[in-house]
Amino acid sequence: MSRRSHHSRVRRGKPRVNKGTLLIALIVQCAFLAVTVFIIVLDTPETEPPVFEGKASAYEKKDDFQELKQRERFMKRMKRLNPIQRLSVQSAMPSELPPLPELPVESFDFSGEDLELMEDASAMLEQSGLMNSGARGTGSSSAAAFFGVQDTGRRIVIVVNTSASVVRKAKNQGVSIDAIHEEVVSLIESLDSGTLFGITQFSQGARRFAPYLAPAIQKNREAATNWVRGELRGNPKVDDEQLLGHEAGLKLAVEMEPDLIFLVTDGVLNKRVRSGGSYKYPEIPYEILIGAIEKDLRRLGTRTRIHAIGFELKDKDRSGLERLTRRFGGTLREF
């Protein structure tokens, strides 16, 4: 075999590479890679940062600013004021008082007549109303007995219902109106001169022996005795159509701020009501009466015991008087 033919077989067995085609392929790959990088890296859109929005609230700063301006205006006005000159007082009073004179001690030895004058003076003060406001709670304690009910008190008020029904029922039990008078007088006469007393009368209207508590000195006892025997009967004038019967009588008594009340009644709580040209007398519950007394006592700051003397009581009236006396620390005696 010749050498040329051998070389020909060798070239046919090993394919020939085209360098131009390879170069074109490389260029295409590089271009494709560059485009890919541009799209992924260089052409990525930038994201905008988040924006926080809200309504501004500046009212506090505004208020502070106004307050600051007001303070500045005030300080400017204060600078315009003229300075106040200080005042000084020297030796307004002498530092030492003159010595007190010696008092004659023997002048303070009181005789019996002097003591009576002092009692009269106390009565005049009480009548003038001066002692009623300034000497609340005064008075010496006395034992008191009324229709067999016994207690002690410093400020005692007797409340008597003088309506026709009470007088009739008391008489049925052997107790005349004169006997009621004598019980009132006996109680007053038994009091110490330092004990204060009062008397209240009621039917529908109400009135008092005096609008104050009087000390149980001899002159006041005599005046009260005459008033009881001559005036404590019948029906007092109605001064207030809204305040009648037991409510009126006990209100006048409580206003004198007693610590002890004796009540004479038949227990019937009725109120006069005008109907056309006549009157009707409907009854009211005991709760209303008790509530009215409690209200007055709270207003006055007073604590009062109430004892009741009842004549011919009906069951409902007896029950009501028992509630009344029990509520105010007293007792009920029935005839």
Secondary structure, DSSP 8 states (H G I E B T S, - for coil): --HHHHHHHHHHHS----HHHHHHHHHHHHHHHHHHHIIIIIT---------------HHHHHHHHHHHHHHHHHHHHHHS----------SS-SS--------GGGG---HHHHHHHHHHHHHHHHHTHHHHH-TT-S--EEEEETTEEEEESEEEEEEE--HHHHHHHHHTT--HHHHHHHHHHHHHTS-TTSEEEEEEESSSEEES-SS-EE--HHHHHHHHHHHHHHSSS----S-TTS-HHHHHHHHHHTT--SEEEEEE----B--EEETTEEE--B--HHHHHHHHHHHHHHHT---EEEEEESS--HHHHHHHHHHHHHTT--EEE-
